[in-house]
Amino acid sequence: MNVITKRRQKHAERMKRLYERHKRIQAMLKNHAADILASENFRGTRKHIQHGSMTVYSHCMDVARYSLLLNKKLRLRCNKHDLIRGALLHDYFLYDWHDKGYLPQRRRLHGFWHPSIALENAEKEYRLNDIQREIIKKHMWPLSVVPPTCREAWVVTAADKYCSLLETVGLHKGHGAKAS
């Protein structure tokens, strides 16, 4: 077997492993958050840009995926149900934060205010437990001042920072706002 054939074979095996991992993560998302994924409001987040060209929907899906990967890689034993639901709802503010005319003057500092708005919106639509509330409320630490107190909130906070950085510097690009 020549070098090129071996390389192609290794690449094909790696792609197969990544595909299988993606399928497992998608199954977990559906298993733990089918109600969120089916929600008209959640699907509506495809209309708003989060960072760069990434939609809020894609950003939240990525944060949920990276939270699961981080949890597994670091063997943190987080509650996957709470981790997924909190990650999907962490930016559930349901408005275009780039539209300064939409926000009242006192709420224009989106980074400081959106966690409490997301929590308020999520509580109207879903039954949340304390861990899920903490994830949503404190994912913007250190802007949220009070740091997270549970592993799940720390994991989502880290995944959110990582995804936001990639999106902001253009290393992870979305496809822009989409009509639902």
C-alpha positions, 0 to 999 in steps of 0.5 A, spaced: 500 500 500 503 506 497 503 512 502 497 516 498 493 510 499 494 510 506 493 517 507 486 517 503 484 511 508 486 514 514 482 520 512 476 516 510 476 513 517 477 519 520 471 522 516 467 516 518 468 517 526 466 524 525 460 523 522 458 517 527 460 522 532 455 528 529 450 523 529 450 521 536 450 528 538 444 530 534 440 524 537 442 526 544 439 533 542 433 530 539 432 526 545 433 531 550 430 537 547 425 535 542 420 540 544 425 546 544 428 544 537 420 544 534 419 550 537 417 556 533 420 561 537 427 557 537 426 556 529 425 563 529 432 565 531 434 563 524 432 570 522 437 573 527 445 574 526 449 573 532 456 574 531 459 575 524 454 571 519 452 566 524 445 566 526 443 565 533 440 558 532 446 556 529 450 559 535 446 555 540 446 549 536 454 549 536 454 551 543 450 545 545 455 540 541 461 543 543 458 543 551 457 535 550 464 535 547 467 538 552 464 535 557 466 528 554 473 530 553 474 533 560 470 527 563 466 532 567 460 528 568 455 533 567 448 532 567 447 532 559 439 533 559 441 540 563 447 541 559 443 541 552 437 544 554 441 550 558 446 551 552 440 551 547 436 556 551 442 560 553 441 566 548 433 565 547 432 573 547 428 573 541 430 579 538 435 582 533 440 585 538 444 589 532 437 593 531 439 599 536 432 602 535 428 596 537 432 596 544 430 601 550 436 606 551 437 602 558 438 595 555 442 597 549 448 594 552 446 587 550 451 583 553 449 585 560 442 584 559 440 578 554 441 573 559 436 575 564 431 576 557 433 569 555 431 566 562 425 570 562 423 568 555 425 561 556 421 560 563 415 562 559 415 557 554 419 551 558 419 548 565 426 549 567 430 547 573 435 550 577 441 548 573 438 550 566 436 557 569 443 558 572 446 556 565 442 561 562 443 566 567 450 566 568 453 564 561 456 571 560 460 571 566 464 575 567 459 580 565 454 577 569 458 579 575 456 572 579 460 566 577 457 560 575 456 555 581 455 548 577 459 544 572 454 545 567 454 552 567 461 553 567 461 548 561 456 552 557 460 558 559 466 556 556 463 553 550 459 559 548 466 563 549 469 559 544 464 559 539 463 566 539 471 567 538 471 563 532 464 566 529 467 573 531 474 572 528 471 569 522 474 562 523 467 559 523 462 562 519 454 561 518 450 562 512 447 568 514 439 570 517 434 565 514 427 565 513 424 560 517 
